[in-house]
Amino acid sequence: MHREVLSLILGGGRGTRLYPLTMLRSKPAVPIGGKYRLIDIPISNCINSELNRIYVLTQFLSVSLHRHILNTYKFDPFSKGFVEILAAQQTNEASDWYQGTADAVRQNIRYVHEDPCRDVLILSGDQLYRMDFRQLLETHRQTDAEVTIAVMPVREEQTSQLGLLHADDTGRVNGFVEKPQTPDKLEPMRMSEAWMETRGVPCNGRPFLASMGIYLFHRDALIQLLNEPPLATDFGKDIFPRSLNTRRIHAHLFDNYWEDVGTVKSYHEANLALTAEHPPFVFHAPEGLIYTRMRYLPASRINAAVLDHALISDGCAINSGTKITRSVIGIRTQIGKNVSIKNSVIIGADRYETALEKSENQRRGLPNVGIGDNSVIDNAILDKDARVGANVHLFNKDKLKNGEGPNFVIRDGIVVIPKSATVLDGTVI
């Protein structure tokens, strides 16, 4: 059956809630877990589900995303598998940027027409989860659904930022509301404990079903829904609410780790959760590895440092007296002596500086890429190629919720140093 499924991964829009991590890249290109990028999650889930015909739809600041995909995902010529990029472009039919998820698929619908697929899987490019899509496909086929939506149980306090749906005893969706803000919108979506339990999932105070942004369409139904007037721009806001009574839309219940890392806070928390003794998500689980680019970096070198609940990626150098606590250290990170890093995400560097470049930095009074001696970093994110000098303190000293300076941004109390930014010796933020 999996040979009859074509996968479309939506590359995301501007990602303003993840700014400044999306200042120079799209959301799916944002690094996570020290050495991966967000786009690796849906692509790896597809590959592990034996769905190896994948299009990635891109639009906003997509150069680094294109480069990563082209350098990472290559199939042998006999498998008939591919991961291809469909960049936004002007055509005879459309000259506008994508207006939403449905519009993005509509503007690329000819690739669905040309494919012999029976079903189309539509995924988001900015979520952290592991799913076997063959189980989703099984639900789709058993219920003879035209559309199957992956859902997960959530608590009431989570509902205001999610699309919720209600399903009958057969699993057919009979109600849909996007980000309900009032009780009269929320209460009709409440599911019974019995509905959950008959599907082997304990309610545990999670009586609502949230859409995960994972949709499986029958090919013909997708084409028809996208062409029905008025033309829809979004699946959650437009297509699903108006199609409940005319289309067979079913829910596929998923009860495992899933995180939408669409904000700086959620991104920070998801990364730090990976450092736990028993993390909620692991990239190397035998039931489904997460793949990424092979970089051929050396093992990290750690000299008389203290590590406590830390992830250290390839090619790092961590010097004596440094203590790293509950933090993620990305590839090629260079950390000086007597540095303290707590509750932070250090994304790393794209390359190593040469001796000549370091000498030139010193002449110009600039720190090298990495973190200088005696610096203290707490509750922060350092984007790629950031230069943090010696005796720097990054800990949000003014306790701001949101703020911005020439070389930093504060979001939800987290200090973020943008890509390639410079923080000079002795700076306190």
DOZA-925462 format. One record per residue (C-alpha): residue number from 0; residue in one letter; x, y, z. Coordinates in nm, 3 decimals. Layout:
N
+-----+---------+---------+---------+---------+
! num ! residuo !      xx !      yy !      zz !
+-----+---------+---------+---------+---------+
! NUM !       A !       X !       Y !       Z !
...
+-----+---------+---------+---------+---------+
***
This chain:
429
+-----+---------+---------+---------+---------+
! num ! residuo !      xx !      yy !      zz !
+-----+---------+---------+---------+---------+
!   0 !       M !   0.000 !   0.000 !   0.000 !
!   1 !       H !   0.282 !   0.240 !   0.081 !
!   2 !       R !   0.381 !   0.259 !  -0.287 !
!   3 !       E !   0.046 !   0.421 !  -0.353 !
!   4 !       V !   0.112 !   0.720 !  -0.124 !
!   5 !       L !   0.272 !   1.049 !  -0.226 !
!   6 !       S !   0.402 !   1.268 !   0.061 !
!   7 !       L !   0.393 !   1.649 !   0.059 !
!   8 !       I !   0.580 !   1.832 !   0.336 !
!   9 !       L !   0.489 !   2.198 !   0.380 !
!  10 !       G !   0.802 !   2.409 !   0.423 !
!  11 !       G !   0.635 !   2.676 !   0.635 !
!  12 !       G !   0.588 !   3.050 !   0.611 !
!  13 !       R !   0.778 !   3.330 !   0.777 !
!  14 !       G !   0.788 !   3.167 !   1.121 !
!  15 !       T !   0.760 !   3.502 !   1.300 !
!  16 !       R !   0.702 !   3.338 !   1.640 !
!  17 !       L !   1.044 !   3.171 !   1.611 !
!  18 !       Y !   1.224 !   3.497 !   1.535 !
!  19 !       P !   1.524 !   3.553 !   1.543 !
!  20 !       L !   1.595 !   3.185 !   1.470 !
!  21 !       T !   1.403 !   3.240 !   1.145 !
!  22 !       M !   1.577 !   3.569 !   1.064 !
!  23 !       L !   1.790 !   3.402 !   0.795 !
!  24 !       R !   1.620 !   3.063 !   0.747 !
!  25 !       S !   1.279 !   2.898 !   0.720 !
!  26 !       K !   1.126 !   2.713 !   1.016 !
!  27 !       P !   1.200 !   2.360 !   0.886 !
!  28 !       A !   1.568 !   2.456 !   0.850 !
!  29 !       V !   1.603 !   2.551 !   1.219 !
!  30 !       P !   1.854 !   2.318 !   1.392 !
!  31 !       I !   1.735 !   2.099 !   1.680 !
!  32 !       G !   1.889 !   1.840 !   1.909 !
!  33 !       G !   2.246 !   1.955 !   1.842 !
!  34 !       K !   2.294 !   1.813 !   1.492 !
!  35 !       Y !   1.954 !   1.779 !   1.323 !
!  36 !       R !   1.714 !   2.017 !   1.151 !
!  37 !       L !   1.337 !   2.020 !   1.193 !
!  38 !       I !   1.281 !   1.903 !   0.836 !
!  39 !       D !   1.462 !   1.578 !   0.924 !
!  40 !       I !   1.166 !   1.473 !   1.141 !
!  41 !       P !   0.889 !   1.441 !   0.877 !
!  42 !       I !   1.129 !   1.312 !   0.610 !
!  43 !       S !   1.266 !   1.045 !   0.845 !
!  44 !       N !   0.915 !   0.945 !   0.953 !
!  45 !       C !   0.824 !   0.897 !   0.587 !
!  46 !       I !   1.135 !   0.690 !   0.514 !
!  47 !       N !   1.082 !   0.474 !   0.823 !
!  48 !       S !   0.722 !   0.418 !   0.710 !
!  49 !       E !   0.848 !   0.305 !   0.369 !
!  50 !       L !   0.703 !   0.614 !   0.203 !
!  51 !       N !   0.996 !   0.726 !  -0.007 !
!  52 !       R !   0.833 !   0.953 !  -0.265 !
!  53 !       I !   0.844 !   1.295 !  -0.103 !
!  54 !       Y !   0.800 !   1.654 !  -0.219 !
!  55 !       V !   0.900 !   1.943 !   0.009 !
!  56 !       L !   0.712 !   2.268 !  -0.066 !
!  57 !       T !   0.927 !   2.571 !   0.015 !
!  58 !       Q !   0.888 !   2.945 !  -0.007 !
!  59 !       F !   1.046 !   3.163 !   0.263 !
!  60 !       L !   1.427 !   3.194 !   0.308 !
!  61 !       S !   1.471 !   2.845 !   0.170 !
!  62 !       V !   1.836 !   2.839 !   0.056 !
!  63 !       S !   1.975 !   2.663 !   0.366 !
!  64 !       L !   1.680 !   2.422 !   0.363 !
!  65 !       H !   1.742 !   2.335 !  -0.002 !
!  66 !       R !   2.113 !   2.284 !   0.065 !
!  67 !       H !   2.044 !   2.054 !   0.360 !
!  68 !       I !   1.794 !   1.839 !   0.171 !
!  69 !       L !   2.016 !   1.807 !  -0.138 !
!  70 !       N !   2.318 !   1.709 !   0.075 !
!  71 !       T !   2.127 !   1.460 !   0.289 !
!  72 !       Y !   1.858 !   1.263 !   0.109 !
!  73 !       K !   1.969 !   1.060 !  -0.191 !
!  74 !       F !   1.810 !   0.732 !  -0.301 !
!  75 !       D !   1.957 !   0.470 !  -0.529 !
!  76 !       P !   1.822 !   0.480 !  -0.886 !
!  77 !       F !   1.647 !   0.145 !  -0.852 !
!  78 !       S !   1.425 !   0.232 !  -0.555 !
!  79 !       K !   1.219 !   0.491 !  -0.748 !
!  80 !       G !   1.229 !   0.700 !  -0.430 !
!  81 !       F !   1.301 !   1.073 !  -0.417 !
!  82 !       V !   1.300 !   1.379 !  -0.193 !
!  83 !       E !   1.245 !   1.672 !  -0.428 !
!  84 !       I !   1.199 !   2.042 !  -0.361 !
!  85 !       L !   0.904 !   2.234 !  -0.504 !
!  86 !       A !   0.996 !   2.599 !  -0.459 !
!  87 !       A !   0.730 !   2.867 !  -0.488 !
!  88 !       Q !   0.726 !   3.002 !  -0.842 !
!  89 !       Q !   0.521 !   3.213 !  -1.077 !
!  90 !       T !   0.321 !   3.010 !  -1.328 !
!  91 !       N !   0.059 !   3.077 !  -1.591 !
!  92 !       E !  -0.206 !   2.982 !  -1.333 !
!  93 !       A !  -0.071 !   3.164 !  -1.025 !
!  94 !       S !   0.171 !   3.448 !  -0.958 !
!  95 !       D !   0.121 !   3.497 !  -0.582 !
!  96 !       W !   0.306 !   3.357 !  -0.282 !
!  97 !       Y !   0.134 !   3.072 !  -0.097 !
!  98 !       Q !  -0.158 !   3.211 !   0.103 !
!  99 !       G !  -0.194 !   2.908 !   0.331 !
! 100 !       T !  -0.155 !   2.531 !   0.352 !
! 101 !       A !  -0.431 !   2.450 !   0.105 !
! 102 !       D !  -0.317 !   2.718 !  -0.139 !
! 103 !       A !   0.040 !   2.582 !  -0.129 !
! 104 !       V !  -0.083 !   2.236 !  -0.229 !
! 105 !       R !  -0.317 !   2.378 !  -0.494 !
! 106 !       Q !  -0.034 !   2.568 !  -0.662 !
! 107 !       N !   0.158 !   2.240 !  -0.691 !
! 108 !       I !  -0.136 !   2.015 !  -0.772 !
! 109 !       R !  -0.002 !   1.919 !  -1.115 !
! 110 !       Y !   0.261 !   1.702 !  -0.943 !
! 111 !       V !  -0.024 !   1.512 !  -0.777 !
! 112 !       H !  -0.203 !   1.482 !  -1.113 !
! 113 !       E !   0.110 !   1.341 !  -1.275 !
! 114 !       D !   0.172 !   1.086 !  -0.998 !
! 115 !       P !   0.006 !   0.742 !  -1.001 !
! 116 !       C !  -0.064 !   0.768 !  -0.625 !
! 117 !       R !  -0.392 !   0.664 !  -0.467 !
! 118 !       D !  -0.350 !   0.878 !  -0.153 !
! 119 !       V !  -0.165 !   1.198 !  -0.060 !
! 120 !       L !  -0.004 !   1.249 !   0.282 !
! 121 !       I !   0.034 !   1.614 !   0.386 !
! 122 !       L !   0.275 !   1.697 !   0.669 !
! 123 !       S !   0.410 !   2.001 !   0.851 !
! 124 !       G !   0.782 !   2.071 !   0.850 !
! 125 !       D !   0.817 !   2.214 !   1.203 !
! 126 !       Q !   0.708 !   1.946 !   1.452 !
! 127 !       L !   0.894 !   1.697 !   1.672 !
! 128 !       Y !   0.740 !   1.348 !   1.685 !
! 129 !       R !   0.778 !   0.991 !   1.567 !
! 130 !       M !   0.491 !   0.822 !   1.382 !
! 131 !       D !   0.453 !   0.513 !   1.168 !
! 132 !       F !   0.237 !   0.645 !   0.886 !
! 133 !       R !   0.146 !   0.289 !   0.789 !
! 134 !       Q !  -0.087 !   0.282 !   1.089 !
! 135 !       L !  -0.247 !   0.605 !   0.970 !
! 136 !       L !  -0.286 !   0.450 !   0.626 !
! 137 !       E !  -0.446 !   0.141 !   0.779 !
! 138 !       T !  -0.707 !   0.355 !   0.956 !
! 139 !       H !  -0.766 !   0.544 !   0.632 !
! 140 !       R !  -0.828 !   0.228 !   0.431 !
! 141 !       Q !  -1.032 !   0.042 !   0.696 !
! 142 !       T !  -1.277 !   0.330 !   0.737 !
! 143 !       D !  -1.294 !   0.402 !   0.363 !
! 144 !       A !  -1.223 !   0.765 !   0.447 !
! 145 !       E !  -1.176 !   1.041 !   0.195 !
! 146 !       V !  -0.969 !   1.231 !   0.452 !
! 147 !       T !  -0.802 !   1.102 !   0.769 !
! 148 !       I !  -0.670 !   1.349 !   1.026 !
! 149 !       A !  -0.412 !   1.244 !   1.286 !
! 150 !       V !  -0.527 !   1.365 !   1.631 !
! 151 !       M !  -0.398 !   1.344 !   1.985 !
! 152 !       P !  -0.573 !   1.389 !   2.321 !
! 153 !       V !  -0.497 !   1.719 !   2.499 !
! 154 !       R !  -0.595 !   1.900 !   2.818 !
! 155 !       E !  -0.829 !   2.199 !   2.827 !
! 156 !       E !  -0.548 !   2.448 !   2.895 !
! 157 !       Q !  -0.378 !   2.346 !   2.568 !
! 158 !       T !  -0.678 !   2.395 !   2.343 !
! 159 !       S !  -0.665 !   2.770 !   2.271 !
! 160 !       Q !  -0.371 !   2.734 !   2.031 !
! 161 !       L !  -0.484 !   2.416 !   1.852 !
! 162 !       G !  -0.742 !   2.301 !   1.602 !
! 163 !       L !  -0.992 !   2.073 !   1.777 !
! 164 !       L !  -1.230 !   1.817 !   1.634 !
! 165 !       H !  -1.510 !   1.594 !   1.756 !
! 166 !       A !  -1.576 !   1.241 !   1.629 !
! 167 !       D !  -1.866 !   0.996 !   1.658 !
! 168 !       D !  -1.843 !   0.636 !   1.775 !
! 169 !       T !  -1.713 !   0.519 !   1.436 !
! 170 !       G !  -1.435 !   0.778 !   1.437 !
! 171 !       R !  -1.599 !   0.997 !   1.175 !
! 172 !       V !  -1.537 !   1.365 !   1.239 !
! 173 !       N !  -1.858 !   1.562 !   1.300 !
! 174 !       G !  -1.721 !   1.883 !   1.448 !
! 175 !       F !  -1.420 !   2.108 !   1.392 !
! 176 !       V !  -1.312 !   2.438 !   1.547 !
! 177 !       E !  -0.986 !   2.627 !   1.505 !
! 178 !       K !  -0.822 !   2.764 !   1.826 !
! 179 !       P !  -1.138 !   2.802 !   2.040 !
! 180 !       Q !  -1.121 !   3.099 !   2.278 !
! 181 !       T !  -1.461 !   3.075 !   2.451 !
! 182 !       P !  -1.644 !   2.796 !   2.642 !
! 183 !       D !  -1.932 !   2.786 !   2.393 !
! 184 !       K !  -1.683 !   2.696 !   2.118 !
! 185 !       L !  -1.486 !   2.454 !   2.333 !
! 186 !       E !  -1.749 !   2.242 !   2.509 !
! 187 !       P !  -1.904 !   2.084 !   2.196 !
! 188 !       M !  -1.560 !   1.940 !   2.120 !
! 189 !       R !  -1.531 !   1.747 !   2.448 !
! 190 !       M !  -1.496 !   1.370 !   2.399 !
! 191 !       S !  -1.610 !   1.100 !   2.640 !
! 192 !       E !  -1.366 !   0.884 !   2.835 !
! 193 !       A !  -1.536 !   0.578 !   2.684 !
! 194 !       W !  -1.449 !   0.695 !   2.330 !
! 195 !       M !  -1.082 !   0.709 !   2.425 !
! 196 !       E !  -1.077 !   0.383 !   2.617 !
! 197 !       T !  -1.238 !   0.181 !   2.338 !
! 198 !       R !  -0.937 !   0.284 !   2.129 !
! 199 !       G !  -0.689 !   0.178 !   2.395 !
! 200 !       V !  -0.598 !   0.531 !   2.504 !
! 201 !       P !  -0.658 !   0.644 !   2.866 !
! 202 !       C !  -0.823 !   0.984 !   2.892 !
! 203 !       N !  -0.614 !   1.104 !   3.190 !
! 204 !       G !  -0.777 !   1.446 !   3.192 !
! 205 !       R !  -0.731 !   1.494 !   2.817 !
! 206 !       P !  -1.089 !   1.503 !   2.682 !
! 207 !       F !  -1.017 !   1.700 !   2.364 !
! 208 !       L !  -0.881 !   1.586 !   2.028 !
! 209 !       A !  -0.627 !   1.820 !   1.869 !
! 210 !       S !  -0.533 !   1.808 !   1.504 !
! 211 !       M !  -0.163 !   1.734 !   1.457 !
! 212 !       G !  -0.147 !   1.894 !   1.113 !
! 213 !       I !  -0.103 !   1.548 !   0.957 !
! 214 !       Y !  -0.358 !   1.472 !   0.685 !
! 215 !       L !  -0.407 !   1.174 !   0.455 !
! 216 !       F !  -0.630 !   1.246 !   0.155 !
! 217 !       H !  -0.771 !   1.021 !  -0.109 !
! 218 !       R !  -0.616 !   1.169 !  -0.421 !
! 219 !       D !  -0.940 !   1.247 !  -0.603 !
! 220 !       A !  -1.098 !   1.396 !  -0.290 !
! 221 !       L !  -0.799 !   1.627 !  -0.242 !
! 222 !       I !  -0.820 !   1.756 !  -0.598 !
! 223 !       Q !  -1.196 !   1.813 !  -0.569 !
! 224 !       L !  -1.173 !   1.990 !  -0.232 !
! 225 !       L !  -0.901 !   2.224 !  -0.353 !
! 226 !       N !  -1.105 !   2.323 !  -0.659 !
! 227 !       E !  -1.441 !   2.375 !  -0.485 !
! 228 !       P !  -1.548 !   2.742 !  -0.478 !
! 229 !       P !  -1.477 !   2.955 !  -0.292 !
! 230 !       L !  -1.117 !   2.845 !  -0.318 !
! 231 !       A !  -0.981 !   2.761 !   0.026 !
! 232 !       T !  -0.647 !   2.891 !   0.150 !
! 233 !       D !  -0.610 !   2.668 !   0.458 !
! 234 !       F !  -0.707 !   2.310 !   0.545 !
! 235 !       G !  -0.787 !   2.370 !   0.913 !
! 236 !       K !  -0.968 !   2.702 !   0.878 !
! 237 !       D !  -1.150 !   2.646 !   0.549 !
! 238 !       I !  -1.165 !   2.298 !   0.401 !
! 239 !       F !  -1.239 !   2.079 !   0.704 !
! 240 !       P !  -1.515 !   2.289 !   0.869 !
! 241 !       R !  -1.714 !   2.318 !   0.547 !
! 242 !       S !  -1.666 !   1.954 !   0.440 !
! 243 !       L !  -1.780 !   1.767 !   0.752 !
! 244 !       N !  -2.129 !   1.693 !   0.621 !
! 245 !       T !  -2.034 !   1.616 !   0.262 !
! 246 !       R !  -1.707 !   1.418 !   0.298 !
! 247 !       R !  -1.603 !   1.109 !   0.492 !
! 248 !       I !  -1.349 !   1.262 !   0.729 !
! 249 !       H !  -1.212 !   1.029 !   0.998 !
! 250 !       A !  -0.979 !   1.067 !   1.296 !
! 251 !       H !  -0.669 !   0.858 !   1.362 !
! 252 !       L !  -0.583 !   0.865 !   1.732 !
! 253 !       F !  -0.216 !   0.904 !   1.824 !
! 254 !       D !  -0.099 !   0.896 !   2.187 !
! 255 !       N !   0.273 !   0.955 !   2.197 !
! 256 !       Y !   0.517 !   1.246 !   2.212 !
! 257 !       W !   0.437 !   1.533 !   1.975 !
! 258 !       E !   0.555 !   1.891 !   2.004 !
! 259 !       D !   0.490 !   2.189 !   1.781 !
! 260 !       V !   0.812 !   2.391 !   1.813 !
! 261 !       G !   0.665 !   2.704 !   1.658 !
! 262 !       T !   0.772 !   2.951 !   1.930 !
! 263 !       V !   1.105 !   3.038 !   2.094 !
! 264 !       K !   0.975 !   2.909 !   2.428 !
! 265 !       S !   0.851 !   2.575 !   2.292 !
! 266 !       Y !   1.174 !   2.534 !   2.092 !
! 267 !       H !   1.385 !   2.601 !   2.402 !
! 268 !       E !   1.180 !   2.362 !   2.617 !
! 269 !       A !   1.179 !   2.084 !   2.356 !
! 270 !       N !   1.558 !   2.098 !   2.326 !
! 271 !       L !   1.617 !   2.097 !   2.703 !
! 272 !       A !   1.379 !   1.804 !   2.745 !
! 273 !       L !   1.618 !   1.600 !   2.529 !
! 274 !       T !   1.881 !   1.623 !   2.804 !
! 275 !       A !   1.670 !   1.438 !   3.064 !
! 276 !       E !   1.773 !   1.096 !   3.194 !
! 277 !       H !   1.464 !   0.954 !   3.029 !
! 278 !       P !   1.387 !   1.205 !   2.752 !
! 279 !       P !   1.039 !   1.213 !   2.596 !
! 280 !       F !   1.195 !   1.185 !   2.251 !
! 281 !       V !   1.515 !   1.021 !   2.128 !
! 282 !       F !   1.655 !   1.056 !   1.780 !
! 283 !       H !   1.816 !   0.711 !   1.772 !
! 284 !       A !   1.515 !   0.494 !   1.873 !
! 285 !       P !   1.549 !   0.156 !   1.697 !
! 286 !       E !   1.185 !   0.164 !   1.584 !
! 287 !       G !   1.257 !   0.475 !   1.379 !
! 288 !       L !   1.591 !   0.654 !   1.346 !
! 289 !       I !   1.592 !   1.023 !   1.263 !
! 290 !       Y !   1.832 !   1.085 !   0.975 !
! 291 !       T !   2.037 !   1.393 !   0.901 !
! 292 !       R !   2.337 !   1.507 !   0.700 !
! 293 !       M !   2.657 !   1.305 !   0.740 !
! 294 !       R !   2.925 !   1.564 !   0.817 !
! 295 !       Y !   3.235 !   1.349 !   0.889 !
! 296 !       L !   3.326 !   1.552 !   1.198 !
! 297 !       P !   3.574 !   1.435 !   1.464 !
! 298 !       A !   3.469 !   1.321 !   1.810 !
! 299 !       S !   3.424 !   1.603 !   2.061 !
! 300 !       R !   3.723 !   1.686 !   2.285 !
! 301 !       I !   3.640 !   1.753 !   2.650 !
! 302 !       N !   3.919 !   1.858 !   2.888 !
! 303 !       A !   3.851 !   1.856 !   3.267 !
! 304 !       A !   3.495 !   1.987 !   3.223 !
! 305 !       V !   3.182 !   1.890 !   3.418 !
! 306 !       L !   2.878 !   1.776 !   3.222 !
! 307 !       D !   2.540 !   1.729 !   3.391 !
! 308 !       H !   2.241 !   1.630 !   3.175 !
! 309 !       A !   2.400 !   1.762 !   2.857 !
! 310 !       L !   2.394 !   1.669 !   2.490 !
! 311 !       I !   2.731 !   1.724 !   2.321 !
! 312 !       S !   2.735 !   1.704 !   1.942 !
! 313 !       D !   3.019 !   1.615 !   1.703 !
! 314 !       G !   3.332 !   1.822 !   1.658 !
! 315 !       C !   3.314 !   2.028 !   1.978 !
! 316 !       A !   3.602 !   2.147 !   2.201 !
! 317 !       I !   3.520 !   2.209 !   2.569 !
! 318 !       N !   3.803 !   2.332 !   2.790 !
! 319 !       S !   3.898 !   2.293 !   3.156 !
! 320 !       G !   3.689 !   2.434 !   3.437 !
! 321 !       T !   3.376 !   2.458 !   3.223 !
! 322 !       K !   3.047 !   2.331 !   3.364 !
! 323 !       I !   2.752 !   2.252 !   3.139 !
! 324 !       T !   2.415 !   2.177 !   3.300 !
! 325 !       R !   2.091 !   2.080 !   3.124 !
! 326 !       S !   2.201 !   2.217 !   2.790 !
! 327 !       V !   2.236 !   2.116 !   2.427 !
! 328 !       I !   2.570 !   2.186 !   2.257 !
! 329 !       G !   2.558 !   2.185 !   1.877 !
! 330 !       I !   2.814 !   2.078 !   1.620 !
! 331 !       R !   3.163 !   2.241 !   1.612 !
! 332 !       T !   3.098 !   2.449 !   1.926 !
! 333 !       Q !   3.419 !   2.590 !   2.076 !
! 334 !       I !   3.396 !   2.667 !   2.449 !
! 335 !       G !   3.674 !   2.834 !   2.649 !
! 336 !       K !   3.791 !   2.779 !   3.007 !
! 337 !       N !   3.581 !   2.822 !   3.323 !
! 338 !       V !   3.257 !   2.879 !   3.130 !
! 339 !       S !   2.919 !   2.813 !   3.294 !
! 340 !       I !   2.629 !   2.709 !   3.070 !
! 341 !       K !   2.287 !   2.627 !   3.219 !
! 342 !       N !   1.946 !   2.565 !   3.062 !
! 343 !       S !   2.071 !   2.679 !   2.724 !
! 344 !       V !   2.083 !   2.574 !   2.360 !
! 345 !       I !   2.410 !   2.639 !   2.175 !
! 346 !       I !   2.338 !   2.565 !   1.809 !
! 347 !       G !   2.704 !   2.551 !   1.700 !
! 348 !       A !   2.894 !   2.659 !   1.391 !
! 349 !       D !   2.896 !   2.593 !   1.017 !
! 350 !       R !   3.275 !   2.565 !   0.998 !
! 351 !       Y !   3.600 !   2.594 !   1.194 !
! 352 !       E !   3.797 !   2.919 !   1.186 !
! 353 !       T !   4.154 !   2.901 !   1.063 !
! 354 !       A !   4.455 !   3.021 !   1.267 !
! 355 !       L !   4.483 !   3.318 !   1.032 !
! 356 !       E !   4.119 !   3.413 !   1.088 !
! 357 !       K !   4.162 !   3.390 !   1.466 !
! 358 !       S !   4.467 !   3.614 !   1.446 !
! 359 !       E !   4.270 !   3.866 !   1.240 !
! 360 !       N !   3.984 !   3.853 !   1.497 !
! 361 !       Q !   4.232 !   3.934 !   1.773 !
! 362 !       R !   4.375 !   4.225 !   1.576 !
! 363 !       R !   4.025 !   4.368 !   1.525 !
! 364 !       G !   3.920 !   4.311 !   1.886 !
! 365 !       L !   3.659 !   4.051 !   1.795 !
! 366 !       P !   3.599 !   3.721 !   1.976 !
! 367 !       N !   3.632 !   3.395 !   1.788 !
! 368 !       V !   3.325 !   3.193 !   1.689 !
! 369 !       G !   3.215 !   3.015 !   2.006 !
! 370 !       I !   3.223 !   3.112 !   2.375 !
! 371 !       G !   3.516 !   3.285 !   2.545 !
! 372 !       D !   3.674 !   3.217 !   2.884 !
! 373 !       N !   3.488 !   3.285 !   3.211 !
! 374 !       S !   3.154 !   3.355 !   3.045 !
! 375 !       V !   2.820 !   3.271 !   3.210 !
! 376 !       I !   2.521 !   3.169 !   2.997 !
! 377 !       D !   2.186 !   3.085 !   3.157 !
! 378 !       N !   1.846 !   3.032 !   2.995 !
! 379 !       A !   1.965 !   3.136 !   2.651 !
! 380 !       I !   1.987 !   3.029 !   2.287 !
! 381 !       L !   2.300 !   3.099 !   2.080 !
! 382 !       D !   2.235 !   3.063 !   1.709 !
! 383 !       K !   2.496 !   2.937 !   1.463 !
! 384 !       D !   2.833 !   3.112 !   1.431 !
! 385 !       A !   2.763 !   3.345 !   1.725 !
! 386 !       R !   3.074 !   3.509 !   1.873 !
! 387 !       V !   3.058 !   3.542 !   2.251 !
! 388 !       G !   3.367 !   3.694 !   2.410 !
! 389 !       A !   3.534 !   3.642 !   2.747 !
! 390 !       N !   3.368 !   3.740 !   3.078 !
! 391 !       V !   3.027 !   3.775 !   2.910 !
! 392 !       H !   2.710 !   3.726 !   3.118 !
! 393 !       L !   2.391 !   3.628 !   2.933 !
! 394 !       F !   2.105 !   3.574 !   3.178 !
! 395 !       N !   1.841 !   3.845 !   3.113 !
! 396 !       K !   1.957 !   4.068 !   3.398 !
! 397 !       D !   1.657 !   4.304 !   3.365 !
! 398 !       K !   1.408 !   4.013 !   3.379 !
! 399 !       L !   1.238 !   4.125 !   3.057 !
! 400 !       K !   0.969 !   3.909 !   2.899 !
! 401 !       N !   1.038 !   4.049 !   2.554 !
! 402 !       G !   1.302 !   4.287 !   2.432 !
! 403 !       E !   1.558 !   4.356 !   2.162 !
! 404 !       G !   1.904 !   4.506 !   2.130 !
! 405 !       P !   2.169 !   4.543 !   1.859 !
! 406 !       N !   2.300 !   4.189 !   1.909 !
! 407 !       F !   2.028 !   4.006 !   2.104 !
! 408 !       V !   1.656 !   3.936 !   2.121 !
! 409 !       I !   1.460 !   3.834 !   2.433 !
! 410 !       R !   1.149 !   3.620 !   2.384 !
! 411 !       D !   0.949 !   3.482 !   2.678 !
! 412 !       G !   1.242 !   3.569 !   2.905 !
! 413 !       I !   1.492 !   3.371 !   2.694 !
! 414 !       V !   1.799 !   3.555 !   2.565 !
! 415 !       V !   1.860 !   3.472 !   2.198 !
! 416 !       I !   2.184 !   3.566 !   2.023 !
! 417 !       P !   2.109 !   3.569 !   1.646 !
! 418 !       K !   2.309 !   3.391 !   1.377 !
! 419 !       S !   2.661 !   3.534 !   1.334 !
! 420 !       A !   2.602 !   3.804 !   1.599 !
! 421 !       T !   2.893 !   3.930 !   1.810 !
! 422 !       V !   2.889 !   3.984 !   2.188 !
! 423 !       L !   3.209 !   4.161 !   2.295 !
! 424 !       D !   3.417 !   4.083 !   2.602 !
! 425 !       G !   3.261 !   4.180 !   2.936 !
! 426 !       T !   2.908 !   4.235 !   2.797 !
! 427 !       V !   2.618 !   4.175 !   3.037 !
! 428 !       I !   2.272 !   4.108 !   2.891 !
+-----+---------+---------+---------+---------+
***
